Amino acid sequence: MAEVPLHEIAHARTGDKGNRLNVSVIAYRSEDYPLLVAQVTAERIKELFAGRAPGAVRRYELPLLKALNFVIDDVLEGGVNGSLNLDGHGKSLSFLVLTLPIRRS
């Protein structure tokens, strides 16, 4: 079993609205989608963002797209317009998600 960063098997698309982050993780190859389903859980995403004290984290499975969508509340420090943190918006935080370690054979 080898451990690789998520970005080796998937890419991400993001959006933000207010204090809510939306991250979709899309497998490059259909055969890697089961790895996403098994290992990229709402709990792991919440742990990844622990330093930002996220509220609810919801995961939606999109099997026809070989993707997962996460809606993460309260991680944008009030949102892009309400924050002094220039890097707090969704686009930059997708890179954090793509660092998640994934076990693959």
C-alpha positions in Angstrom: 0.0 0.0 0.0 1.4 3.4 -1.0 0.3 6.8 0.3 -0.1 9.6 -2.3 -1.6 13.1 -2.0 -5.1 13.3 -3.3 -4.0 15.6 -6.2 -2.3 12.6 -7.9 -5.7 10.9 -8.5 -8.2 13.8 -8.5 -8.6 17.5 -9.2 -10.9 20.0 -7.5 -13.4 22.8 -8.3 -14.5 25.2 -5.7 -16.9 28.0 -5.0 -17.7 30.2 -2.0 -20.8 32.0 -0.9 -20.6 34.0 2.3 -19.0 31.8 5.0 -19.7 28.5 3.1 -17.1 26.7 1.0 -18.1 24.3 -1.7 -15.4 21.8 -2.9 -15.9 19.2 -5.6 -13.2 16.5 -5.9 -13.2 14.7 -9.3 -11.3 11.5 -10.0 -9.1 11.7 -13.1 -9.8 8.0 -13.8 -13.1 6.2 -13.2 -11.3 3.3 -11.4 -10.1 5.7 -8.7 -13.6 6.9 -7.8 -14.0 4.1 -5.2 -10.9 5.4 -3.4 -12.5 8.8 -3.1 -15.7 7.3 -1.8 -13.9 5.2 0.8 -11.2 7.7 2.0 -12.3 11.3 1.3 -15.0 11.4 4.0 -16.7 14.3 5.6 -14.9 13.5 8.9 -11.5 13.7 7.2 -12.3 16.9 5.5 -13.5 18.4 8.9 -10.2 17.3 10.5 -8.3 18.9 7.6 -10.0 22.2 8.3 -9.8 21.9 12.1 -7.6 25.0 12.3 -10.5 27.0 10.8 -13.1 25.5 13.2 -15.6 24.3 10.5 -19.3 24.0 11.3 -21.2 21.3 9.4 -19.4 19.3 6.7 -21.7 17.6 4.2 -20.6 15.2 1.5 -22.6 14.5 -1.6 -21.7 11.6 -3.9 -21.9 12.1 -7.7 -21.1 8.7 -9.1 -22.0 9.5 -12.7 -19.4 12.3 -12.6 -16.9 10.2 -10.5 -17.0 13.1 -8.0 -17.7 14.1 -4.5 -19.0 17.4 -3.4 -18.4 18.9 0.0 -20.2 21.8 1.5 -18.3 23.2 4.5 -19.8 25.8 6.8 -17.9 28.5 8.7 -14.4 28.2 7.2 -14.1 31.4 5.3 -13.8 33.8 8.2 -17.1 35.5 7.3 -16.5 35.3 3.6 -14.3 37.0 1.0 -15.9 40.4 1.5 -16.0 40.2 5.3 -12.5 38.9 6.0 -9.1 40.6 6.2 -7.5 37.3 5.2 -6.7 37.6 1.5 -6.3 33.8 1.1 -9.5 32.7 2.9 -11.6 32.2 -0.2 -12.6 28.9 -1.8 -10.1 28.7 -4.6 -7.1 28.7 -2.4 -8.6 26.2 0.0 -9.1 23.6 -2.6 -5.4 23.1 -2.6 -5.6 22.1 1.0 -8.1 19.4 0.2 -5.8 18.1 -2.6 -3.1 17.5 0.0 -5.2 14.8 1.8 -3.2 11.6 1.9 -4.8 8.6 0.1 -3.8 5.0 0.4 -3.7 3.0 -2.9 -2.3 -0.2 -4.0 
